[in-house]
Amino acid sequence: MYAVNRRTFLTLSAAGTAAAALAACGGTTSAPTNTPAPAVAPTAAGPAATATAVPQSLGVATAPASSPATTGTVSAATVAPATVAPSAAASSANLAATQTFRYAGPEPINFDPANCQDPVNEPQVFEGLVTVSWKDGTLEPAMAQSYQTNADATVWTFKMRPGMKWSDGTPLTAKDFQYAWRRVVDPKTASIYTASLANVKNALEVVKGTVPPDQLGAKALDDGTFEVTLNSPAPYFPLLAATWTCYPTPQHIIEKFGPKWLEAGNLVGNGPYVLKEWKHDQLQVFEPNPNYWGPKPTITHAEFTIYDDPLTKSLPAYQNNELDSAQVAPGDYDHVLSDPKLSKELKGYPLSQTNMLQLDATSKPTSDVRVRNALSLAFDRTTLTDIVLKKYYLPAATILPPDIAGYNPAAALTGGVEKAKQLMADAGFPNGQGFPSDFTVVYTTNSVTKTILEFIQNEWKKNLGITVQLNAMESKAYVAWRSARATQPFNAYYGGWGSDYGDPSNWHNFLFSADTDFYHTHWKNDQFESLIAKAKGTTDQAARTKMYQDAEVLLVQQGASIPINFNQAFFVTKPTVQGVYHPAVLGTYPRLKFISVTK
């Protein structure tokens, strides 16, 4: 899903504070585990862990399917923990003389951590308080060398690693995180990701402009201590703190260059790489950050080729030896499987992502739940995924993917096409009569999305007698259009989601709460709001999962989002390239610091 292609992480621990089972990184089940995760180990310089268990691992890295031809049945409830698929980093004796890696993707819509909607390459350049290992899903200290929480997981204290620097050598302290987090919620920033910090004390008030940013409950107690106060318990909070919205941003650079601070030559980061070159819509080039605190990366030069349609253009470039790794499009899947060479270089990875249609719940005709349900029931997901998309994707009748605790297959609508016809008739549109002829589905220009929507368009015509229009937009125009839906009516648009971190709160609370209304569907259900608000801070793991399962029923059967399919991804990688990982959460783009090239 390159349109709004996004992430996936995993859940957490029980033990008095816990939450859902860490599944998104691939191998664990979606049902919560009763084994508590150990508290984070204190370092010599850090505070001792409290009785509150905090997440320390996100599970295991997603292993490729043993046979690409059978990967279409991946289920988090049945997949056993697996070892990492790619080889470990090569020994220095076996390394190639030239350490260059070439990969591809879309033009980053926004490289600013405060306003990024898809972290394509931001993690190469920035790093948060904690980070997630692409190798095995382990939650690891980064800018913070340790952290602890109080008894009810409402106050989190991060001890900074001493001597941290920005890539230009400027000292990096807890005050940089204070600046960055305040900047996210500051109305002047107009961030689309303020929901990430919604549970931080005063965050929503700052966003609304009723409280100044300096009242945000995230503050530097001193240069080495960053404290976050939450509105309600959040035992999963370190997972959220690892996401890109929580990265530090360089105040001295932003104030110096203004909107141009993200351009190559101006941009200063704290991750393992620096952005050396950015030819917009063509190329990004990365080289190691000399002031990075961690192990020195092996790759010394990385080239990210930018395509307007990466899924269709990456494989030809790979075959022409212009890329070292490439995602395989559904249309190329059969070809790759039948090719003696490419099939050996192919690996499949399940992703914690759901593609959906978003409907306006306050504008006719989709203000009527009967119409929304009819549209959901009136197309065959299995035919779409198995025949049209050649089992590259998995059919989705629910919103939460199988790796997320709260996944509930029983929430699916039932009755099929006949029920859909009856619902449309009851809503005043028998056989499609009277249905608006200008009903439009908006989407970002993308060949796969176009194929999916044309199938649904034809199914609706055949089964419901309605004619709908499809309107493709260039990515930046689409983002602007979607943002305007906060105050402007619409019919429908294609907008999927992939986990930022593997917890149901990242779906139900972040996307569908009326307080956040991420998709601007304007849907609100008081029972849903009550369930997810209570579930978010509940420390009893089984009770928490049950509440999210119940909320999923309301979301699927009453809500304004129509699930279409769960995502998988298939990649080909050169045999000499090692350390390319694609975990389920946020795993579309590899992390350069793990990669090496052998002889």
C-alpha positions in Angstrom: 0.0 0.0 0.0 2.1 2.9 -1.2 -0.8 5.5 -1.0 -0.7 5.8 2.7 1.7 2.9 3.3 2.4 2.7 7.0 3.7 0.8 9.8 3.4 -1.9 12.2 4.8 -2.7 15.6 3.6 -4.9 18.4 2.1 -5.0 21.7 3.1 -5.6 25.1 3.2 -7.0 28.5 0.9 -7.9 31.3 2.1 -8.0 34.9 -0.1 -5.5 36.6 -0.1 -3.0 33.7 0.0 -4.9 30.6 -1.9 -4.9 27.5 -2.1 -7.0 24.3 0.1 -9.7 22.9 3.1 -8.5 21.0 2.3 -9.9 17.6 2.8 -7.4 14.9 6.5 -8.2 14.3 5.5 -11.5 12.9 5.5 -14.6 14.9 3.3 -14.4 17.9 -0.4 -15.0 18.2 -3.0 -12.3 18.3 -4.4 -13.7 21.6 -2.7 -12.1 24.6 -0.2 -14.0 26.6 -0.3 -14.4 30.3 3.4 -14.2 30.7 4.5 -10.8 32.0 7.4 -9.1 30.2 10.4 -8.3 32.4 10.8 -4.7 33.5 13.4 -2.8 31.6 16.8 -3.5 33.1 18.3 -0.5 34.9 21.7 0.7 33.8 24.3 1.9 36.2 23.3 5.5 35.5 19.6 4.9 35.3 16.8 4.5 37.7 15.7 1.1 39.0 12.7 -0.4 37.4 9.4 -0.2 39.3 6.8 -2.9 39.9 5.1 -1.8 36.7 6.2 -4.1 33.9 7.1 -2.2 30.8 7.5 -3.6 27.3 10.9 -4.7 26.4 10.3 -6.8 23.3 8.0 -6.5 20.3 8.2 -10.2 19.4 10.3 -11.7 16.7 11.2 -10.5 13.2 8.9 -11.6 10.5 10.3 -14.6 8.7 9.6 -15.1 5.1 7.1 -17.8 4.1 8.7 -21.2 3.5 7.1 -21.2 0.1 5.9 -17.9 -1.6 3.2 -19.8 -3.3 1.5 -20.7 0.0 2.0 -17.4 1.8 -1.6 -16.4 1.3 -2.8 -18.1 4.4 -0.7 -16.3 7.0 -2.6 -15.9 10.3 -1.2 -14.5 13.4 -3.2 -17.0 15.4 -1.3 -19.9 13.8 2.1 -18.7 12.8 4.7 -20.0 15.2 7.6 -17.7 16.3 10.2 -17.9 13.6 13.8 -17.0 13.3 15.0 -14.1 11.3 15.0 -14.9 7.6 17.9 -12.8 6.2 21.4 -13.8 7.1 23.1 -12.1 9.9 25.6 -9.4 9.0 28.5 -10.8 7.2 31.9 -11.1 8.8 34.3 -8.4 7.9 36.5 -10.8 6.0 33.6 -11.6 3.6 32.5 -8.0 3.0 32.6 -6.5 -0.4 35.1 -3.6 -1.0 32.2 -1.3 -1.9 29.4 -1.0 0.5 26.5 0.5 -1.5 22.9 -0.4 -1.2 20.2 0.7 -3.7 16.4 0.5 -3.0 13.3 2.4 -4.1 10.0 3.9 -3.0 7.8 7.0 -3.3 8.7 10.6 -2.8 8.4 11.3 0.9 5.3 13.5 1.3 6.8 15.2 4.3 10.1 14.4 5.9 9.3 16.4 9.1 8.8 13.9 12.0 6.0 16.2 13.3 4.1 16.0 10.1 5.2 12.8 8.4 2.4 10.3 7.6 4.6 7.5 6.3 8.1 7.1 7.7 9.8 6.0 4.5 13.4 7.1 5.3 13.0 9.3 8.4 14.3 6.4 10.6 17.6 6.5 8.7 18.1 10.1 9.8 16.3 10.4 13.2 16.1 8.2 16.3 13.9 8.4 19.3 14.2 7.8 23.0 13.9 4.1 22.3 13.9 2.2 19.1 12.8 -1.2 17.8 15.4 -3.6 16.4 14.5 -4.6 12.8 16.4 -7.8 13.5 14.2 -9.3 16.2 11.6 -6.8 17.3 13.4 -6.0 20.5 12.6 -2.7 22.1 16.1 -1.1 22.7 17.4 2.1 24.4 18.4 4.8 22.0 18.7 8.4 23.1 17.4 7.3 26.4 19.7 4.8 28.2 16.9 3.7 30.5 13.3 4.5 31.5 10.9 3.8 34.3 7.2 4.4 35.1 5.2 4.9 38.2 2.8 2.3 39.6 -0.1 3.0 37.3 1.9 3.8 34.1 0.8 7.4 34.0 4.2 9.0 34.5 7.2 7.9 32.4 10.8 9.1 33.1 13.5 8.7 30.5 17.2 9.1 31.4 19.1 10.4 28.5 22.3 8.8 27.3 25.1 11.3 28.1 27.1 13.0 25.3 24.5 12.7 22.6 25.0 15.0 19.5 23.2 16.1 16.4 24.9 15.2 13.2 26.4 18.7 13.0 28.0 18.1 16.4 25.6 20.2 18.4 24.7 18.7 21.8 21.4 16.8 22.0 19.6 16.8 25.3 16.2 16.2 26.9 15.3 19.7 25.9 15.3 18.7 22.3 12.6 16.2 23.0 10.7 18.8 24.9 10.9 21.2 21.9 9.9 18.5 19.5 6.9 17.2 21.3 5.6 20.7 22.0 6.0 21.4 18.3 3.9 18.4 17.3 0.9 19.7 19.3 1.4 23.4 18.6 -1.4 24.6 16.3 1.1 26.5 14.3 2.7 23.3 13.2 -0.7 21.9 11.9 0.5 18.4 12.4 -1.7 15.6 11.1 -0.3 13.3 13.8 -1.3 15.1 17.0 -3.3 12.0 17.9 0.0 10.2 18.7 0.4 12.5 21.8 -3.3 12.7 22.6 -2.9 10.9 25.9 -0.1 13.3 27.1 -1.4 15.7 29.7 -2.8 18.9 28.1 -2.1 17.7 24.6 -5.6 18.0 23.2 -6.0 21.4 24.9 -2.8 22.6 23.3 -4.0 21.4 19.9 -7.3 23.3 20.4 -5.4 26.4 21.3 -6.9 26.7 24.8 -3.6 26.0 26.5 -0.1 27.1 25.5 2.4 24.5 24.3 4.7 25.0 27.3 1.9 23.4 29.4 2.2 20.0 27.6 2.9 17.2 30.1 6.2 16.3 28.5 9.1 18.3 29.9 12.9 18.2 30.4 13.5 18.2 34.2 17.2 18.8 33.2 19.4 18.1 30.2 19.5 14.4 31.1 15.9 13.7 32.2 12.7 13.7 30.2 9.4 13.2 32.0 6.0 12.5 30.4 2.8 12.7 32.3 -0.3 11.0 30.8 -4.0 11.4 31.2 -4.6 7.7 31.7 -2.5 4.6 32.2 -0.6 3.4 29.1 1.5 0.4 29.7 2.4 0.3 26.0 3.8 3.9 26.1 7.5 3.0 25.2 6.2 1.5 22.0 4.6 4.8 21.1 7.7 6.7 22.2 9.6 4.8 19.6 7.5 6.1 16.7 8.6 8.9 14.4 6.2 11.5 15.8 8.2 11.3 19.0 11.7 11.9 17.4 13.6 14.9 18.4 13.8 17.8 16.0 16.7 20.4 15.8 15.4 23.7 17.0 18.6 25.5 16.0 18.2 24.3 12.4 14.4 24.9 12.1 14.8 28.5 13.4 17.7 29.1 11.0 16.2 27.7 7.8 12.5 27.7 8.4 10.6 25.6 5.8 13.9 24.7 4.1 15.3 22.9 7.1 14.4 19.5 5.6 16.5 20.0 2.5 19.8 18.1 2.0 22.6 20.3 3.2 20.4 21.9 5.8 18.9 18.9 7.5 20.5 17.8 10.8 19.5 14.5 12.4 20.6 12.1 15.1 20.1 8.7 13.4 22.8 6.4 11.9 22.7 8.3 8.5 22.6 11.8 7.1 20.8 12.9 4.0 23.5 13.9 1.6 21.4 14.6 -1.4 17.7 14.9 -2.3 16.6 15.4 -5.9 12.9 15.7 -5.4 10.9 13.0 -7.2 14.2 11.4 -8.3 16.7 10.4 -5.6 17.7 10.5 -2.0 21.3 9.6 -1.0 22.4 8.6 2.5 25.8 8.3 4.1 26.8 7.5 7.7 26.4 10.1 10.5 29.9 10.7 12.0 28.3 11.7 15.3 26.0 8.7 15.7 26.2 7.2 19.1 25.8 3.6 18.1 27.8 1.0 16.1 29.2 2.3 12.8 27.0 1.2 9.9 28.5 -1.1 7.3 26.8 0.5 4.3 28.7 3.7 3.4 26.5 4.9 0.5 22.8 4.3 0.0 20.7 5.4 -2.9 16.9 5.6 -2.7 15.4 5.9 -6.1 12.1 7.7 -6.1 9.3 6.5 -8.4 5.8 7.8 -8.9 4.6 4.1 -8.8 7.2 2.1 -7.0 5.3 -1.2 -7.1 5.3 -1.4 -10.9 8.7 0.3 -11.6 10.9 -1.4 -9.0 11.1 -4.9 -10.4 12.2 -3.8 -13.9 14.9 -1.7 -12.3 16.0 -4.6 -10.1 16.2 -6.9 -13.1 18.3 -4.2 -14.9 20.7 -4.2 -11.9 19.7 -0.7 -10.9 18.4 -1.8 -7.5 19.6 -4.3 -4.9 16.2 -5.0 -3.4 12.7 -4.4 -4.7 9.1 -5.0 -3.8 7.2 -7.2 -6.2 3.8 -5.9 -7.4 0.8 -8.3 -7.5 0.8 -8.1 -11.3 4.4 -9.4 -11.4 4.0 -12.0 -8.7 3.3 -15.0 -11.1 6.2 -14.0 -13.3 8.6 -13.9 -10.4 7.4 -17.2 -9.1 8.0 -18.9 -12.4 11.4 -17.3 -13.1 14.2 -19.7 -12.1 16.4 -16.9 -10.8 14.0 -14.4 -9.3 12.0 -17.1 -7.5 15.1 -17.9 -5.4 15.5 -14.3 -4.5 11.8 -13.9 -3.5 10.6 -13.7 0.2 7.2 -12.9 1.5 6.3 -11.0 4.7 3.0 -10.5 6.4 2.3 -6.9 7.3 0.1 -5.4 10.1 -1.9 -3.4 7.6 -5.5 -3.1 6.5 -6.7 -1.4 3.3 -10.1 0.3 3.7 -12.7 2.6 2.1 -13.6 5.6 4.3 -17.1 7.0 4.1 -18.6 10.3 5.3 -21.0 9.4 8.1 -22.7 12.8 8.1 -23.4 13.3 4.4 -26.0 11.5 2.3 -26.2 8.8 1.2 -23.5 7.3 3.5 -25.0 9.0 6.6 -27.3 6.0 6.5 -25.7 3.0 8.1 -27.7 0.7 5.9 -26.0 2.2 2.9 -22.6 1.8 4.5 -23.3 -1.8 5.3 -24.7 -2.5 1.8 -21.5 -1.2 0.2 -19.4 -3.4 2.4 -21.4 -6.5 1.7 -21.8 -6.0 -2.0 -18.3 -7.1 -3.2 -16.5 -10.4 -3.0 -13.3 -10.0 -1.1 -12.0 -13.5 -1.7 -12.4 -13.1 -5.5 -10.6 -9.8 -5.3 -7.6 -11.2 -3.3 -7.4 -14.7 -4.7 -8.3 -14.1 -8.4 -7.7 -10.5 -9.2 -4.8 -10.0 -6.9 -3.5 -13.6 -7.3 -3.3 -14.2 -3.5 -0.8 -11.4 -3.0 -3.1 -10.0 -0.3 -5.5 -11.5 2.2 -9.3 -10.8 2.4 -10.3 -8.6 5.3 -13.8 -8.5 6.7 -12.7 -6.7 9.9 -10.6 -3.6 10.6 -8.0 -5.0 13.1 -5.5 -7.3 11.4 -4.8 -10.8 12.9 -1.6 -9.8 14.7 -3.3 -7.2 16.8 -5.0 -8.1 20.1 -8.7 -7.4 19.7 -8.8 -9.0 16.3 -12.3 -10.4 16.1 -13.5 -12.4 13.0 -16.9 -12.6 14.6 -17.4 -8.9 14.1 -17.7 -9.3 10.3 -21.0 -8.4 8.6 -23.0 -11.3 7.3 -25.6 -11.9 4.6 -23.7 -11.2 1.5 -25.1 -9.6 -1.7 -28.8 -10.5 -0.9 -28.6 -8.7 2.4 -26.8 -5.8 0.6 -29.7 -5.5 -1.9 -32.3 -5.5 0.9 -30.4 -2.8 2.9 -30.2 -0.6 -0.2 -33.9 -1.0 -0.8 -34.7 -0.2 2.8 -32.6 2.9 2.5 -34.6 4.1 -0.5 -32.4 2.9 -3.3 -34.0 -0.3 -4.7 -31.8 -1.7 -7.5 -29.8 1.5 -7.3 -32.7 3.7 -8.2 -32.2 7.3 -6.9 -28.6 6.7 -5.8 -26.4 9.7 -6.6 -24.8 9.3 -10.0 -21.9 11.6 -9.0 -21.0 9.4 -6.0 -17.1 9.5 -6.1 -14.3 7.4 -4.6 -11.1 9.4 -4.3 -7.7 7.7 -4.2 -4.0 8.3 -4.8 -2.7 7.4 -8.2 -1.5 3.9 -8.0 -1.9 0.9 -10.3 -2.8 -1.6 -7.6 -5.3 0.7 -5.9 -6.8 1.4 -9.3 -7.3 -2.4 -9.9 -8.9 -2.8 -6.5 -11.3 0.0 -6.9 -12.3 -0.9 -10.4 -13.2 -4.3 -9.1 -15.3 -2.9 -6.3 -16.9 -0.4 -8.8 -17.9 -3.2 -11.1 -19.2 -5.3 -8.2 -21.4 -2.4 -6.9 -22.8 -1.9 -10.4 -23.5 -5.6 -10.9 -24.9 -6.3 -7.4 -26.5 -3.0 -6.4 -27.2 -1.3 -9.7 -25.3 1.8 -8.7 -22.7 3.7 -10.8 -19.8 5.3 -8.9 -17.0 7.5 -10.2 -13.3 7.0 -9.4 -11.0 10.0 -9.0 -7.3 9.5 -8.9 -5.1 12.2 -7.4 -1.3 12.7 -7.1 -0.1 12.0 -3.6 0.4 15.5 -2.3 -2.9 16.7 -3.8 -4.6 13.7 -2.2 -3.2 14.5 1.2 -4.4 18.1 1.0 -7.8 17.0 -0.2 -8.1 14.5 2.7 -7.1 17.0 5.3 -9.8 19.3 4.0 -12.4 16.6 4.7 -12.3 17.7 8.3 -14.8 20.5 7.3 -15.9 19.6 3.8 -18.3 16.7 2.8 -17.3 13.8 0.6 -18.6 10.4 -0.5 -15.7 7.9 -0.1 -12.0 7.6 -0.4 -9.4 4.8 -0.2 -7.3 5.1 2.9 -5.6 2.2 4.6 -3.6 1.9 7.8 -0.6 0.0 9.1 0.3 -0.2 12.8 2.7 2.4 14.2 3.0 0.1 17.1 1.3 -3.2 17.7 -1.5 -2.3 20.1 -5.2 -1.9 19.4 -5.1 1.6 20.8 -3.1 2.6 17.7 -6.2 1.6 15.7 -9.4 2.1 17.7 -8.3 5.1 19.8 -5.9 6.7 17.3 -8.0 6.4 14.2 -11.7 6.0 15.1 -12.3 7.9 18.3 -14.5 11.0 17.7 -11.8 13.0 19.5 -9.2 12.2 16.9 -11.3 11.2 13.8 -8.2 10.6 11.8 -10.1 9.8 8.6 -12.6 12.7 9.0 -15.5 10.3 8.6 -17.3 12.2 11.4 -18.6 8.9 12.8 -19.4 8.8 16.5 -20.8 6.0 18.6 -21.1 6.6 22.4 -20.8 2.9 23.2 -17.6 2.6 21.1 -16.1 5.7 22.7 -16.8 4.3 26.2 -15.3 0.9 25.4 -12.1 2.2 23.8 -11.5 4.8 26.5 -11.8 2.2 29.2 -9.8 -0.4 27.3 -6.9 2.0 26.6 -5.8 2.2 30.3 -7.0 -1.2 31.5 -4.1 -3.2 33.0 -5.9 -6.6 33.0 -4.8 -8.1 29.7 -7.7 -10.4 29.0 -10.3 -7.8 30.0 -8.6 -5.2 27.8 -8.6 -7.5 24.8 -12.3 -8.4 25.3 -13.2 -4.7 25.3 -11.4 -4.1 22.0 -13.1 -7.1 20.5 -16.4 -5.7 21.5 -15.5 -2.3 20.1 -14.5 -4.0 16.8 -18.1 -5.3 16.4 -19.4 -1.7 16.7 -16.7 -0.4 14.4 -17.4 -2.9 11.6 -21.1 -3.1 11.9 -21.9 0.6 12.7 -18.9 2.5 11.6 -17.9 4.4 8.4 -14.9 2.4 7.4 -15.1 -0.6 5.0 -12.3 -3.2 5.3 -11.0 -4.6 2.0 -7.9 -6.6 2.5 -4.9 -7.3 4.8 -1.5 -6.6 3.3 1.5 -8.8 2.7 4.6 -7.8 0.9 7.0 -9.7 -1.4 10.5 -8.6 -2.0 13.4 -9.8 -4.2 16.9 -9.1 -2.8 20.3 -9.8 -4.4 22.0 -12.8 -2.8 25.1 -10.7 -1.9 23.0 -8.4 0.3 22.5 -9.3 3.9 20.5 -7.8 6.8 17.4 -6.7 4.8 14.5 -7.1 7.3 10.8 -6.4 6.7 9.0 -6.9 10.1 5.2 -6.7 10.1 5.2 -3.3 11.8 6.6 -0.4 9.7 8.5 -3.0 7.7 8.0 -1.8 4.1 11.3 0.0 3.9 14.6 -1.5 5.2 16.8 0.0 7.9 20.2 0.7 6.4 22.1 0.2 9.6 21.6 -3.5 9.5 22.6 -4.1 5.9 25.9 -5.2 4.4 27.1 -6.4 1.1 29.2 -9.6 0.8 31.7 -10.5 -1.9 
